[in-house]
Structure formats: C-alpha cells, structure tokens
Amino acid sequence: MTGAVVEYLGALQAEQGAARNTLSAYRRDLADFLAFLERQRRPLRDAAADDVVTWIEHLRRRGLRPASVARRVSAVRGLYRHLVREGGAAGDPTEHVEVPRGGRPLPRTLSRDAATALVEAPDVTGPRGVRDRALLELLYATGMRASECLDLRLDDLNLTAGYVVCTGKGRKQRLVPVGAEASAWVTRYLREARPRFTRARDAGRLFVNPRGGPLSRQSLWAIVRRAAAAAGVRKRVSPHTLRHSFATHLLEGGADLRSVQVMLGHADIGTTQIYTHLPTSALTRMYRRFHPRA
C-alpha cells in the first residue's frame, strides 16, 4: 500500500468520519487498482483515463457486478481527487470515465394515500399508540434513516421553530424541517406518553420503550410492519420505505432535487458541501409547500 493511499484513508477517517467497514472496503478496492497499475508498470500519479478504462474491463471480465465495479471506481476517483487537491497528481484520470450502472433495484415507495394510512394506523387510545404515531409521523415528515431517528435526543428537537437536528453517516449533522402534523404528534407524545415510560428510568432519547430505555431497531421495524398491516398495505414495508416515500412525494410535488438531497443527507461530500449553503428559510418554505403533511 503506497503512502498516498494510507494518507488518503487517514483523511477519510479524520475529516469525514468514515466507518471502519468503509475504510476496509476502500483499502481492498485501492489495493486492487494499485496491483493492476503495477502489472502495467504505471506509477499511480501517471495513470491515464485509458488505464482506468482497461482496469474496468478487467474487472468486468472477472465477473464483478456493475454495482461492485462502480464502487471500486468511486474509491479510485476519491483517491485521485485527494491527490490533485494535495498536489500529488496533476490530474484525475477518472474524471471523464463513465461509471458502470445497472442492477440496482428501485426503492420501494408508498402512494400518498398508503403512506397516510400507515402513519395514521396506530391506536392512539394508549401511550404506546401515541408514541408509535409520533414516531411514524416523524419518519415520514423528515425522511430520516431508522438509526438517525432512534438516536434523537430531546435537545435535537425545536418544534417551535419547526425543525429537528439529526446525526447521519460520518457523524455529520443536518437540519431537517418538520411539518405541523408531525410536530403536533411529537408534542402530544412528549406531553402524554413519554412521561409514563420514564418514571423509573430515562435514557435521554426522544423515543423510548415502556421501561424508559432506548427504543431498539427491532422494535421500530415491528412498529412499521404492524402499522402497515393495520393500514392494509400488502407490500413489504420497512422504515426505509417511509424515507423513500418522503423523497418521492416531495419530488412529485415539484420540490427541488438538491434541497431533498440536503434533507436526506445522502449526496457525496463534494456535492453536499454546495447544497448545505442553501439558506434554512428557503428549505423550510420549500418543505411546507411540497410535503403532503406539512
């Protein structure tokens, strides 16, 4: 492994908070590319677009799926962007190389009516139902990942101003608007249900189990599936289905793609840095205009 690659992986960990599994995958992908260049007797800094294209064809002949090839090219592209930025290479040979696509399944989404029926399905005559309704409303209102929602703490809410601060991949925080419907149900949950769960213990999380501990990922999946069954939704549904539905319904309503990517927090870092300069007031106006339950 060259010093340039070690330095790049270190930067990924220090600057972007890359997870251990991500770093391991990048290390394997870059080692494969370096081994290819060595066989071609080509130094890393002198590689050209033709070398990258030949490597891609080599990967295809080895039977790698398009998604796997695309991931490896992405790792190499990230390395060269780092090298160019640090003066270790004159140019990026991957810049104009087309990345293989295909084989990626379309995300599952719900219609607006089905999503509404699902979030309204819990029986709110008891504290668990109020909690489940608030949880489902917030998931659909914000498009948060399951882990992001479960990790929310009380201090992450500002329902008066109408937003929540969640922590995503790489420990990066983002601000997401919350519509009136979800805000009302979370407020009711905080007033009526959560105090009954935290009499003996309070884990500090927004959503807790009846013993006051953090709500588990398995419990969240069960809540979503139970609500889907009660709503008569026959397709397989997960918390991520509500995330995909959130994005789809905003875009179908005419929302700006880049603003939706900001709220989802899943753009690549170079693009995200541009999008995060959008003013919060603009995001809030767009959200209230296009989200079906704002």
Steps between C-alpha positions, in 0.01 A plus 500: 500500500654831393540793733251699293228243562576480872484879520169505308342238727617694802339814361173314443498390860605833651308743280188303406472256788501201265398177670740209544313285246511783246873542546556125464302493175691798361830341600415180309374687194804726482738207553341332198552811288860541616573136417359556151717809449805309619439232240475776240820657635311825545561728804189612686553868426549435127192285435281613210132458416588209270654319796182543701284378211724194453476427873121524485490253212728273700255512792207421270683198356553378854122491536449793738151645501449857377434624854829348621693652210338839565600483866864429410510784249352728765784409738762573234328827407506609861870420523586707194290794615700490822830480311410791273392709798824423686725546195584132467365467146455741211156373404224249570498218241152392614342840433347414161472124544142374493418295808313172435136507605222248523381228728387735773140437606259790511413608855165393640261789546141545611233711340402811692177335610679186616764700689227704669309185594814341644601791723141539620458128576611477869229489765562824687275422798809384691853633552667246269270594217571870552872428494470288186292765323752772589787279384340416166395859439856619565657236275274593211529874569880506498625205294743409775674163505386260771824541695482880476148504642580256782807702600306826537520664840261756644749779434494419128142627469387854441133456426426867559726589210391187312818299454703209633878455501602144418842338483566295188785301351846621592348673806391784277207700628229650284190706566171367363167686507210331681142558386212605720340154514814326622578783742154470653533126555851521643379773735210279612738207552731715712207624706292183543700185429871543557469608867314174571790299352776686687372493859774261613765563235572749225756413232485855365390389154192647339339164434516253786350163589250455786791453744657833404788345305595576139257364244673219309535464124300177515217679680494772234474242221217328690315831540524575129388152396214496749379836372528383139290193575238710681491742206449217251835560329586163348847571364804448719566819695798610709601830664701571184179478298378813678833670422466419129134607504592831665745580221276375221196696612697822536647461151164404351360818650763710325765536769857577397716187479799659669293613797366149546855364490595742778220371719579136424871556563609241245680704230873452450714737701598730212141560403373521857739785579333704227147411606550578869546868413130524419334723760286327760206731426498386137497134601218564746285682242558226244417228755175664610396550140560147378481250789152343511473518880673831569 
